[in-house]
Amino acid sequence: MKSSVSLIFKLPAILSPRFSIIPTTAISATMSTSDHSSPAFDRPRSVIKKVLAKLQHEGDGAVVRRGIGRSDLKNLDPFLMLDDFSVSPPAGFPDHPHRGFETVTYMLQGGITHQDFAGHKGTIRTGDVQWMTAGRGIIHSEMPAGEGPQKGLQLWINLAAHDKMMEPKYQEILSDDIPRAENDGVEVNVIAGESMGVHSPIYTQTPTMYLDFTLKPKAQVHQSIPDTWTSFVYIIDGEGVFGSLNSSRVAAHHVLVLGPGDGLSVWNRSSNPLRFILVAGKPLNEPIVQHGPFVMNSQSEIDQAIEDYHYAKNGFEMAKHWRSQ
């Protein structure tokens, strides 16, 4: 999310048909309530960078904690931005464009209503997910759907050069339809990818895993991650030990960038529940040139995106006469 040509949460637009399941990669999780000395992985992933997501203002009166997309963690290929947002009426994210990437909006509390220039409109509420592939161009608004704070996470995922000008599309999955698994004090919501033997129906244009874990006190989890993928953790609530048992506890609102390895081990050694997301994706290894809500591979492509938006062409044609209601 950002202001002016703002970046914000993408709402549910349309209930799309069933989506294909991402190809199975060796992604699994095991858990136990008892500590053990033998490592869960031959090459465990460790925390190589820790960033505290600090509060800042975005959009029209909204507040976000930006963990990725800031000076000390500009991007994390293929991830461009992570915002933990809170917005209350009359604040919101009025009409703004996107091109060249995907947005994933995951509601933690309340709801957000989305409208776009193609006539799509909808609301996602607590626990719902909208996966929006902006592709060649979307202009939309995202506004709170109720009184009080509406809270959630929004992740931006880069698209490969050959996908940046694809037709926009939406995938929406309601909370009740998100695959879940629970065992030995560990619960996981599988937003994308696979964990504990369950798969998400979301198709990810850029291969991505997105898991929401909750660990009861004394619980632990060991989650495999594809070897070459970039990965990070964002802690929503509580505090946990990540990577190795001798690591220090890390509290809420931190992004933890993980190093290479087979998977991540996490322990909840506190007396309160621990909730965090684990996100991983296949790096694109392509140039990133960003101008607000436009993310392309070169400055000339950015200049073209600005021109297309200004003159309502090449994907932005419907913007000429559209305003959200």
WOPERA-V661129 format. One line per field, one symbol per residue. ss: DSSP state (2 for helix, 1 for strand, 0 for the rest). phi: phi as a letter, one per 20 degrees, with the letter a starting at -180 (. if undefined). burial: b if it has 9 or more other C-alpha atoms within 8 Angstrom, else e. A space follows every 50 residues. Layout:
# WOPERA-V661129
ss->???
phi->???
burial->???
This chain:
# WOPERA-V661129
ss->00000000000000000000000000001111000000000001001111 11011111010111111101001001001111111110000111111110 11111111101111110000111110001111100001111111000001 11111111002220000011111022201111100111111101100110 00000001111111100001111100000111111110111100000001 10011111000011111000000111111110000000111001110022 2222222222200000222220000
phi->.belffdbfeefdbeffgdfefgfdfdbccbbedfcefffcfcfededbc cefefbebldneccdeecocfebfbbheedacdddbccgefrcfgbebbn bdccdcedbnbcddccfenfbacdcgneccddeflfrccbcccfdafmfd cadcdddfdfgfdfdfffbccccfgfeffcbbalndccdefbnbblndde efedfegbdbcddcdfgmebbcdfcggeefbbdceebnbbdcnbfefffc egmeededefqeaddccdddecfdcbddcbbffelcfdcccledccdbff ffgfffffffdlblodgffgcdcfe
burial->bbbebbbbbbbbbbbeeebebbeeeebbbebbbeeeeeeeeeebbbbeeb bebbeeebbbbbbbbbbbbbeebbbbbbbbbbbbbbbbbebbbbbbbbbb bbbbbbbbbbbbbbbbbeebbbbbbbbbbbbbbbbbbbbbbbbbbbeebb bbbbbbbbbbeebbbeebebbbbbbeebbbbeeebbbbbbbbbbbeebbb bbbeebebbbbbbbbbbbbbbbbbbbeebbbbbbbbbbbbbbbbeeeeeb bbbbbbbbbbbbbbbbbbbbeebbbbbbbbbbbeeeeebbebbbbbbbee bbeebeebbeebeebbebbeeeebe
